[in-house]
Amino acid sequence: MFERGERPLGVFSTNLTARGGAAISASALDFVIVDLEHSPYDPARLESYLLGMIDKRRVASEGLPMRVVPLVRLPSNGRERVEYMIKQALDLGAVGVVAPHVSNRDEALAAVRAKRFAQREGVADAEPGGRRGVGYGWAARYWGLPARDYVERADLWPLDPKGELLLWCMIENREGVANVREITSAPGVGGVFLGPSDLSMSLGVAENDPRNEAAIARVLDACKETKTPCGTLTSGEGVARRLEQGFRFLAVGSDSGLSGAVERGLAIGRKFRR
């Protein structure tokens, strides 16, 4: 997506059912962040959701299992370095991981290492060394690849230009803002996702306070300098403004609540009088 100059749009998903995954997969979204941070951490529900995203009609016509890219937001913060959660998300077939509350370069590098397999001797991108355990049979099946091809492609972009895994580090506190350049310089970080609500809490101000917006601008400017894709969460009304500012990807809501079409139908029905 980023190599083609696109600006992907997505949502957060907490409706972790097979049918919830199918609905997202059939949408016009570019990506979905499956939220295991603020919903129960249940790999079995994640597995069901990811399987629901596979569209057999798309496989038959295009050879692709899905169009919407699934990333998983972990429940563990960067400082906790819980490698098994990253491993389980990837082994179930996720294409990317969103790591919350990454505050410094060391935390970013820990996430990078947890997502990579150990590299073959002599390759140019051997560092940072990988720690992901070998158990990729299900993930290869989910991607529709022979095991050998999956191993080649299951590496981090842009560290490996042929890699198809993404790591987005969330910057959500004062320390992360102060260390944004060091975080983006960690090889294997494919994007920064700025959490405006947590950031404002960390700063002790309201989300619409100018000081919060100044911190957001600082992170965005650093990402532009290091050519790191930067994204954030925004309402539909804020999409144009954030894109004009230079954000490269946006989450524009979630799958919770009623759809706009249902809301409009309710509004019409409530006003109806014979």
Helices and strands as residue ranges (DSSP letters): E 9-13, H 18-25, E 31-35, H 43-53, H 56-62, E 69-73, G 78-80, H 83-91, E 96-99, H 105-115, H 137-143, H 147-153, E 166-171, H 174-178, H 180-184, E 191-194, H 196-203, H 210-226, E 230-233, G 236-238, H 239-245, E 249-254, H 260-271
